[in-house]
C-alpha cells in the first residue's frame, strides 16, 4: 500500500510507502509543530484487517499530514461505493485547518463513510479559525471527541509494541480529560448553518427501521412574537455530541445555547424543531421542565421518526411534552422540503423525495396519535 507516509524500520531508519501497524512504546521527541500521528480502524459489511498507524512526514517543510495519507490510502484500496464504512481515527492532535477542509470534501463526496475522530489533545483551541474548523468537521457528519481511558488503553493494546508492559495512565489524566471534554463541548455548542445533502438524506429518511442512524440532527428556527405576529430571529442545526451523557444530546445542546444566548423573561418565543428522531425520555423530561418554567416559550417539534415508539418510557416522554404545551408532529413532504431548502447545502437542486415517504409519514402519524391518546 503506497501513499507516501514515512514508517520506521526495525533498524531505526525510515522508509516510505506503507502504513505502520504499531509504534514503539518508548517516548520520542515531538516535532516543533503539530504533525499528528494517527491510528485508525474501520469496519464495513464485510470483515477485513484494517488498522494501520500513519505517521506524517518528519520535516520542517509543509508536507501532507497523517489525515491526508489515510484518505489517499483508503481511496486507493478500500472504497467500494456499495458498502458503508465506519472509520475511527485515534489522533494525537485534532486535524489542522487544511486537513479539515479536505476531510470535509471527502465526507461530502462519500456519504457511505462515517468518521469518528478521537483526539488526545486540542490544538490552538483558543483561536477562532481552529474552533470553526472543529465545528466544520462536525457539520460534515464526522463525530469529534476526546480520547477517554478505554480508547487510550485500546490504542496501547492494538497499536504499540508494548513488550508485555501493562497500560498505565498519568496521574493527571482524569483532570486533563475533563478539561478537554468540557472545552470541546463549549466549542461545539454553537449551531451549524447547514448540512450536506448526504447527511440530510441519510439521517432524515423516515424509515420504519432506520438502522445505523444512532444520532439526532435537529434543525431549528427561533422567532419572536411581537404584536401577535412573528419575527424570525435565528435558525441553525444541532447534532448529538459524542458521549453517554444526555447533556450531549441535540435537544440539550439547543437548550443550553438558547438559555445563554437568547432567552429573556421579557420576550415571547416561537421555537420550531425539525428533528431526525423524537426525544429520548431524559431529554423529553428536561424539555418539559424547561417549558413548565418558561411559559413565554412555545415549542413545536416536527420529527422524521419516532424513537423506540414501542417502549413505555419513550411514549410517556412524548406525552409529557404534549402536556407541557409542546406540539409534537410527524414530518411530511412539505417539511422535508422546507428543511432541504433552508438547512442543506443543496446547490440550487430541488428536494427529491425518497420512495414511500408519504406512506411512512402516514404510518408514523397513526402511531403518534395512538401515543398521545
Residue pairs with C-beta under 8 A, 6 or more apart in sequence:
1 17
1 18
1 19
1 52
1 73
1 76
1 77
2 16
2 17
2 18
3 17
3 19
3 69
3 70
3 72
3 73
3 76
4 16
4 17
4 57
4 64
4 69
4 72
5 16
5 17
5 18
5 19
5 20
5 54
5 55
5 56
5 57
5 66
5 69
5 73
6 14
6 15
6 16
6 55
6 56
6 57
6 58
7 14
7 15
7 16
7 17
7 18
7 19
7 20
7 55
8 14
8 20
8 23
8 24
8 55
9 15
14 58
19 52
19 53
19 54
19 69
19 73
20 52
20 53
20 54
20 55
21 51
21 52
21 53
21 159
22 53
22 158
22 159
22 160
22 161
23 37
23 53
23 159
23 160
23 161
24 160
24 161
25 160
25 161
25 162
25 163
25 165
31 58
32 60
34 92
34 93
34 96
34 123
35 56
35 57
35 58
35 63
35 65
35 66
36 56
36 65
36 66
36 67
36 91
36 92
36 93
36 94
36 95
37 53
37 54
37 55
37 56
37 66
37 91
37 92
38 53
38 54
38 55
38 66
38 67
38 70
38 89
38 90
38 91
38 92
39 51
39 52
39 53
39 54
39 89
39 90
39 91
39 155
39 158
39 159
40 50
40 51
40 52
40 53
40 54
40 70
40 87
40 88
40 89
40 90
41 50
41 51
41 87
41 88
41 158
42 50
42 74
42 78
42 85
42 86
42 87
42 88
43 50
43 85
43 86
44 83
44 84
44 85
44 86
45 83
45 84
46 83
50 78
51 158
51 159
52 70
52 73
53 159
54 66
54 69
54 70
54 73
55 66
56 63
56 64
56 65
56 66
56 69
57 63
57 64
64 72
65 95
65 96
65 98
65 99
66 91
67 89
67 91
67 95
67 99
67 102
67 103
68 99
68 102
70 89
71 102
71 103
71 106
74 87
78 85
79 85
79 110
79 113
81 110
81 112
83 112
84 112
84 113
84 114
84 212
85 112
85 113
85 114
86 114
86 116
87 113
87 114
87 115
87 116
88 115
88 116
88 118
89 115
89 116
89 117
89 118
90 118
90 120
90 147
90 151
90 154
90 155
90 159
91 117
91 118
91 119
91 120
92 119
92 120
92 121
93 119
93 120
93 121
93 122
93 123
94 117
94 119
94 121
94 122
94 123
94 130
94 134
94 144
95 103
95 117
95 133
95 137
96 123
96 133
97 129
97 130
97 133
100 133
100 134
100 136
100 137
101 136
103 115
103 137
103 140
103 142
104 136
104 137
104 139
104 140
106 113
107 113
107 115
107 140
107 141
107 142
107 196
107 198
108 140
108 196
108 198
111 141
111 196
111 197
111 198
111 199
111 201
111 202
114 141
114 143
114 212
115 141
115 142
115 143
116 142
116 143
116 144
116 145
116 242
117 137
117 142
117 143
117 144
117 145
118 145
118 146
118 147
118 151
119 144
119 145
119 146
119 147
120 146
120 147
120 152
121 180
122 134
122 146
122 180
122 183
122 184
123 130
124 130
125 131
125 134
125 183
125 184
125 187
131 187
134 144
134 184
134 187
134 188
135 187
135 188
135 190
135 192
137 144
138 144
138 188
138 192
138 239
139 192
139 193
139 194
139 195
139 196
139 237
140 196
140 199
141 195
141 196
141 198
141 199
143 215
143 242
144 184
144 188
144 242
145 181
145 184
145 241
145 242
145 243
146 177
146 180
146 181
146 184
147 155
147 177
148 177
149 169
149 173
149 177
152 167
152 169
152 173
153 167
156 162
156 167
157 167
170 176
181 243
184 241
185 241
185 248
188 241
188 253
189 241
189 253
189 256
189 257
190 257
191 220
191 234
191 236
191 237
191 238
191 254
191 257
192 236
192 237
192 238
192 239
193 236
193 237
194 237
194 343
194 344
194 345
195 217
195 237
195 343
195 344
195 345
196 344
196 345
197 344
197 345
197 346
197 349
199 217
200 217
200 339
200 340
200 343
200 344
201 354
202 213
203 213
203 215
203 217
203 276
204 217
204 276
204 304
204 331
204 336
204 339
205 304
205 354
206 304
206 305
206 330
206 331
206 336
206 357
206 360
206 361
206 364
207 305
207 360
208 360
208 363
208 364
210 305
213 276
213 277
213 305
215 239
215 240
215 250
215 276
216 239
216 240
216 249
216 250
216 251
216 275
216 276
216 277
217 237
217 238
217 239
217 250
217 275
217 276
218 237
218 238
218 239
218 250
218 251
218 253
218 254
218 273
218 274
218 275
218 276
219 235
219 236
219 237
219 273
219 274
219 275
219 339
219 342
219 343
220 235
220 236
220 237
220 238
220 254
220 271
220 272
220 273
220 274
221 232
221 234
221 235
221 271
221 272
222 232
222 233
222 234
222 235
222 258
222 262
222 269
222 270
222 271
223 230
223 231
223 232
223 233
223 269
223 270
223 271
223 272
224 230
224 231
224 233
224 267
224 268
224 269
224 270
225 267
225 268
225 269
225 270
225 298
226 268
230 270
233 262
234 262
235 342
235 343
237 343
238 250
238 251
238 253
238 254
238 257
239 250
239 253
240 248
240 249
240 250
240 253
241 248
241 249
241 253
242 248
246 252
246 280
246 282
246 283
246 286
247 256
249 279
249 280
249 282
249 283
250 275
251 273
251 275
251 279
251 283
251 286
251 287
252 283
252 286
254 273
255 286
255 287
255 290
258 271
262 269
263 269
263 294
263 297
265 294
265 296
267 296
268 296
268 297
268 298
269 296
269 297
269 298
270 298
270 300
271 297
271 298
271 299
271 300
272 299
272 300
272 301
272 302
273 299
273 300
273 301
273 302
273 303
274 302
274 304
274 331
274 335
274 338
274 339
274 343
275 301
275 302
275 303
275 304
276 303
276 304
276 305
277 303
277 304
277 305
277 306
277 307
278 284
278 301
278 303
278 305
278 306
278 307
278 309
278 314
278 318
278 328
279 287
279 301
279 307
279 317
279 318
279 321
280 307
280 308
280 314
280 317
281 313
281 314
281 316
281 317
283 317
284 314
284 317
284 318
284 320
284 321
285 317
285 320
287 299
287 321
287 324
287 326
288 320
288 321
288 323
288 324
288 326
290 297
291 297
291 299
291 321
291 324
291 325
291 326
292 324
295 325
298 325
299 321
299 325
299 326
299 327
300 326
300 327
300 329
301 321
301 326
301 327
301 328
301 329
302 329
302 330
302 331
302 335
303 328
303 329
303 330
303 331
304 330
304 331
304 336
305 364
306 314
306 318
306 330
306 364
306 367
306 368
306 371
307 314
308 314
309 315
309 367
309 368
309 371
315 371
318 328
318 368
318 371
318 372
319 371
319 372
321 328
322 328
322 372
328 368
328 372
329 368
330 361
330 364
330 365
330 368
331 339
331 361
332 358
332 361
333 353
333 357
333 358
333 361
336 351
336 353
336 357
337 351
340 346
340 351
341 351
